[in-house]
Each structure stands twice: as structure tokens, then as C-alpha cells.
Amino acid sequence: MSYIIKIFLVTICISTSSLAYEISDIVSAKIETCRGCSLNRLPEVKKFVMEDAPFYERLEVKFITGAPPELIILGEDDNELERIALSNLNRVECNDILLLKGFNKKNKKDEF
């Protein structure tokens, strides 16, 4: 499947599943995943979780033994708005989802 078609399908899935809330309802997000087994079988997702996710504002990574990699979109009072499985996505698609949901990467100055 071509990259453009795959991104289109991911965008359609996100926009279809997000009908219950607006982007402005999003307060934060977290990624829940195991640190080992299932993540090791998904090298693209592992690179996203370990190398990209730490640089996003309002995004937390929680390592839970045996948990499949999922992005959980949170609203006020940590209410879950949406849960997105990351297992079938590559690194670029995982980043694209966060950008489509309105998350920004931290400035290099903010890291110090």
C-alpha cells in the first residue's frame, strides 16, 4: 500500500473516531506500552516511543508490563476521549497522529 493511501486511511480513521470531541477538548495524552516483548516486535513503534514521544508537549509515556502500544487522548480531569492502537502504524504515522491531534514538539531550548 502506498504511503499516501496509508496516511489517508489513518486520517479517515482518526477523523471518524474523533467525532465525539473537538481538538480543543484535548488536554493531554499518554502512551501506554510494555517496555519489552511486544514493543521489541514493532521496531518502528519502538523508535517512536523511545526517540520521538519524549519531545512532545503534554504527552506522557507509561510503561506497563504486557500492555500493547496505545495512544490515549485525554480531556479535562483525565477523562479518556479516545484510544488509538499503534501496533499497525509506522514511526511517521505515529508522529502524524499526534500532529493531527494538535500536539507540538518541545523547543530545543525547553529541554534544558
Buried (B, 14 or more C-beta within 10 A) or exposed (E): EEEEEBBEEBBEEBEEBBEEBEEEBBBBBBBBBBBEEBBEEBEBBBBBBEEBBEBBEBBBBEEEEEBBBBBBBBBEEEEEBBEBEBEEBBBBBBBBBBEBBEBEBEEEEEEE
